[in-house]
Amino acid sequence: MTITRTEFSSGLRVVTERMPGVRSATIGIWVLAGSRDERPAISGHCHFLEHLLFKGTETRTALDIAEAFDAVGGDVNAFTAKEYTCYYARVLDRDLEMAVEHLVDMLLHSTITSADLASETDVILSEIDIHEDSPEDMVHDVFTEALWPGHPLGRPILGTKDRIRSSTRASVRGFYRRHYVPGRMVISVAGNVKHEQVLAMLGDRMDVGRPLGARGRSAKAVRVTRRAPKPSGEHAIKRKRVEQANIVLGTNGLARTDPDRFAFLIVNTVLGGGMSSRLFQEIREKRGLAYTAYSFHSQYTEAGVFSAFAGTAPNRAAQVLGLMRQQLDDVRDGGITEEEFVRAKSHVKGSTVLSQEDPGSRMSRLGKAEVSHGEILTLSETLQRVDAVTLDDAHRVAQRVLSQPMTLAVVGPVGMKELRGVAP
């Protein structure tokens, strides 16, 4: 399998990975625009655009776009994140040019009419309602806002109902014109494809500029690294009449380019990365206090988020929170054993390989790496970096991350009174 990269004078970057053993191809167009790029007054615009760009272009209706992919058995979709938006399609290799044509048309020539804005406003308000009806999803937004109050990374991706209702065609189109340009895009393709053919398909449909060569870099589509926000250590309790108390406990994680990120990947796996992890075993298996208990680590340009989650009965919330704190504190203080370390490292390597078995996963890995920080590691290079982590590295990075002030977020029928004595 071969990874090939070309950067153009426009700033557009194209990365492909050839997988000759498959009959499909997946393409993603990654736009360097996420919820962190919105001013508070236009919160939710990135996600709004994700919806609107499927509504039609100067030459195609929404139905035309849907029918084109349905006719070949393909899939087309999109998602919005805090630092980028991705539009992607999976088709048979013979239909890749059709997918390129439609996606480029959507991203560069959408009409964004007033009628579409009005209809999608109702759709997004319904999506926010669905999100708020799911306390397990909602608590993560509550946590991030409490961890980084006032910071762009702390704002919810969907925006708020008030901001969505007040969105205007002029403001949405203004955001679209500023960000949806080749210089802020990365195109990644994986599957039974040839790099030169992908470049030819794109060159026929957009102004890519001239290729810069292997050493040339336009530096137009690089996010500026700012000072990392400090973890607030604040608590956020949102009372809600639901069956469970949904608990998130965490702090700052590591940035995308932090050299310790592979060591902390193993630490996170020990804590809450699988069925043998500490949180799952202590909270669910040994005591039956929760159906779900896990931890995760999200990385951004200048910082990351580490958090542990569990959902439990309200009268058991204090006990579960106490167990979460106990495990985080023990790992922070060097409690990871050699056996845990070896098992977690093997888990990380195995899951990494298994997650890259299809073109969609490969496309996502290429695009996310390129749009985020420009370093694309092969699968072998990734495994080598994981292999290089030692137990001492894991102890060191665990102490580094887990010694920071902890933020607690809870959504459910409990308050601080019930959690007094175990809250950080």
N, C-alpha and C positions, 0 to 999 in steps of 0.2 A: 504494500500500500504506500502511495506516494503523496506527500503534502507539498503543494506548490503555492507560492504567494506572489502576487503582483500588486504594486502600488502605483497609482497614477498621479499626475500633476494636479488633478482636481481634488486630491485627498482620498478618493475612493480606494478601498483596499479589497482585493478579491483573493480568497483562500479556498483551495479545493483539496479534497482527498480522494484519490482514485481507489475504488473497491471493485475490481473486475469480477469478483465472484458473485455479485448480486445483479438483479435485473431492474433495480429502482434507483432513484436519485432524490435527495432532499436538498432543497435550497432555502436559505434563510437570508433575509435582508435585515441587518441590524442597524438601527438608527441611534446615534449617540444623543438620545433625548429620553430622559426618564422623569419620574415625579420630582426628583431633587432639582431639576432644571426649571421648575415652575416658580414664579413668584406666588406668595400666599394668595393674592387676588385672583390668580388663574389656576389654583390648585385643582387637579383632575383633568387638565387639558390633554396631557399625554394619553391617558386612557380613553378620553373622549375621541381623540383622533384615531386611535386603534379601531374604534367602532366605525367612525365616519368613512374611513378609507375603503371600506367594503361596500359603500352605498352607491358607488358609480364614478365614472371618469368622464372625460369629454367625449369619448367614443363608445363607452360601454355602460350598461346599466348594472345594478346589483345582481339582477337575474342572469345577465349575460356571464358575469364572473362565476356565479354559482354553477350554472349549467356547463361551462367549459370544463371545470374540474370534475363535476359529476359524470360527464360524458366519458371520461377516461379512468374513472374509478379512483381519482386522486383525492387528496385532502389539502385544504388550505385553511390557515388560521393565524392567530397572532396573540401576543401577550405583552403586557407592560410591566416593567420592573422599575426600581428606583433610579437606575443609571442608564437604562436603554429600553428600546422597544423593538420587538422582533416580529417580522412577518415571514411566515414560512409555508412551504408546500412540499408534499411528498407525492411523487408520480412515478410511473414507469420511465426508465431511462429514455425511451423514444419520445416521451412527452415533455422532456425538460424545457425545450424551447418555448412551448406553450406556457409553461409555468413562469419562465423568465419574462415573457412578454406581458402577461397579466399582472405579475407582481410589480414590475417596473412601472407599468401604466398606472396602477393604483397609487404607488408611492409618489410619483411625480406629476400626475395629471388628474387627481381627484377634484371634483367640483365643490364639494362641501356646501350644499345648498341650505337655505334657511329651513326648508321643509324637512330635510334629513336631520338637521340640528334639533328641530322640535321633536321629531319622533324618537331619536336616540336619547334625548334628555329623559324621557319617560322610561326607556329601557335601562339606562344607567341608574336612575333612582330606584328602580326595582332591584337592580344588582346590589346596590348599597343596602337595601332592606334585607335581601338574602344574606348578605355578609353579617349584618347586625343580628340576624336571627340565629347565627351560628356562633355561640360564645367561644368555642374552641378557636375559631378564626379571629374573632374580634379581639381576644385577649392579647394577641401578638401585636396588633396595632396600638392597643393601650400601653403595652410594655415599651414599644419603641418610642412612642411620644413621651413617655415618662423618662426613659433613658436619656434621650437627647431633646429636651424641651426647646422649641424654637428653632431647631436646626432643620435644614431641608431634608435630611435623611430620616428625620423623625416623623415626617408627615405621611398620611396614608396615601397609597397609590390611587385609590378610587376618588379621592377628594371628599368634600362634604356636600350634603344636599343643597345647602345655600349657595355654595360656589357653582355647583352644576346648574342650578336654576338660573343663576345670573350670567352664565356663559353666553357670549354673543358670537355671531358668525365672524365678525371682524377680529375679535381677539383670538378665536380658534384658528382662523386662516392666517393671522399674523404669526402665530407660533409655528404653524405648518410651513410657512414660507421661510422662516429663519432656520429651522432645524432639518427639514426634509430636502436636503441638497446632497449631491454626491460626496462632497467633502466631509460629511458627517455620517457616512454610511460604510458598513462592512458587508460584503456579500460572501457567504460561505456556502459551499456545495460539497456534498459527499455522496458517493455511490459510484455507479458505472459511468463515469464522466471523464472527459479529457479537458485539462485546464485551458488549452488554446481554443477549444470549441466554446467553452463558457465565456471567455473573453470576447469572442466574435459575436455571440448572442447579445452580450451586453453592449458592445460597441455599436451595434445596429440600432439600439433603442435608447441610449442615453449618452450625454456628453461626458465621457470618462477622462478626457485629456490624454496626455502622452504617458507611456510607461516610464518609470523612473529608473528601472534597472534593479539589480539585486541589492545595491548599497544605498540607493536613493530613498529618502523619506520626506514626505511633504510636511509632516508635523501639523497638519490642519485638523485632524480628527483625534486629537489626544486630549483627554480630560486633564485639566490643571489640578494637581494635587494640593489640597489645602490642609491647614492644621486640623488634626483629628479632634472631633468633639469629645469633651471629657464625660465620663459616665456620671450621671447626676446622683446616683444612690437614693433617688426618691422612690416613694411608694405610690401606686395608683390603684385604688379599689373602686370598682364600678359595680354597684349592686344591681342585680338583674334577677328576675323571678324565673330561674331555670332549675333543673334538677341537680346540677353539679356545680361545684366550685372549680373553676378553671384557673390554674396557677402557672405563672411564668416567673422564673427567677433567673437573673443573668446580669451581664455587664458587657463592656467593650470586648470585642474579639480582635482579630488581626486583619490588616489590610491585604488586598489581593497580592501585592508584591512582597509581603513580609517573608523573609527567608525561614521563619519559624512556622510557616503555615502547614507544612507537611507533618511536623512534630505535633502540632496542635490537632491535626486531623486524627491522629492516633489517640490523643488524650480525649477528644470528644467521643470517639468510638468506645473507649473504656467506660466513659460516663453514661452515655445514652444512645449508642449507635446500633444496637441490635438486641436480640432476645437474651443474650448472655451479659448484656451491659449492667452496670451497677444499679442504675435507676430502675430498669425493668425488673431485675431480680429482687431488689430490696422492697420496692413498692408494690409490684403486682404479684410476682411468683411466691415470695415468702410470706406476704401478709394479705394479699388480695384486696388492697386498698384502692386500686384503680385499674381500669381496663387498659389505659394508655399512659406510658411514662417514657419520655425520650429527651434527648438534647440535640441541638443543632448549632451550626456555625455558618453565618452568612458573611461574605466579604465584599467590601466596597473599596473605592479608590484610596481613601486615607484612613479608614477604620473598618471594623467588622462588628458583628453582634454575636455573642454567645449567650444561649439561654437554655434552660431546662424547663420542660412542661410536664404537668400531670393534671388529670381531671378526676375529681373524687367527690364523694358525698360531703355535704357541707359540715357535718359533725366530725369528719375525719380530716378536714383541711389543715388544721394545725399539725396533726401527726405527720401528714404527707409532706408539708413544708419543712418540718423538722428533719425528716429523712433526706430531703433534697439538700438541705444545708449541710447535713452531716457528710454526705458523699462528696459534695463539692469541696468542703473543708479538708477532708481526708486526702483527696487527690491533690489539692493545693499544697498540702504539707508533705508530699512525697510518698503517698500511700500506694501508688501504682506498683503492683508486683511484677516480677519477671514473667510469670505465666500470663497475666493479663496483657502485658505489653506484647508478647509474642503472638497471642491470639488476636489482639486488635490489629497488629500490623498485617497479619495474614488476611484478616477480614477486609481491610482497606485494599490490599492488592487484588484479592479475588473480586470484590464488588466493583473495583475500578475496571478490570478487564471485562467483566460481564456487562457492565453498563455501556460498553463501547462496541457491542456486537452488531448494531444496526446503523444504517446511514443517518437516521435522524439524530441519534446520540452523537455520532461523529461530527455532523454539521454543527450541532449545538456547542460541542466542546471547542471547535475551531472558531466559531463566530464569537462566542463569549470571551475567549482568551484574547482574540485580536481587538475587539471593540473595547475591552476593559483595560488592558495594559500592553498589548502588542507582543507578548511572549507566548509563542505556541510551542508546547512540549509534545513530543511524540509520546505514544503510550509507553514505550520502553524508557524514555527519559523520566516520565512521571514515576514509574515503578522504581527506577534507580534512586530517585530522591526519597521515596518512601523507605526503601531499603537502607539508605544512609542514616536514617534517624536512629539514635541510641536511646536507651532507657534514661540516661542522664539528660538528654535533650528533652524528653517528655516531661521529666520532673521539673526541669528549668522553665519550660514554657507554661506548664500548668501553674507554677507559682507566679509567673509573670502575669498571666491573664486573670487567674482566680483570686488574686490578692487585691484587685481593684474594688471600689465601692459597688455593692450589689443593688440592683433595682428589682422591686417586686411589683408584679401586676396580677390582679385577681378580678375575674368577672364571674359573678354568681351571687347567691344569697348569703354572703358572709361579709364581715367588716373587720377593721383592725382590732376590735375588741376580742374577737374569737382567735386572732392570730398573734395577740400580744405574747411576747416571750420567745417566739420563734421567728418573727420577722427580722430581717437583717437591719 
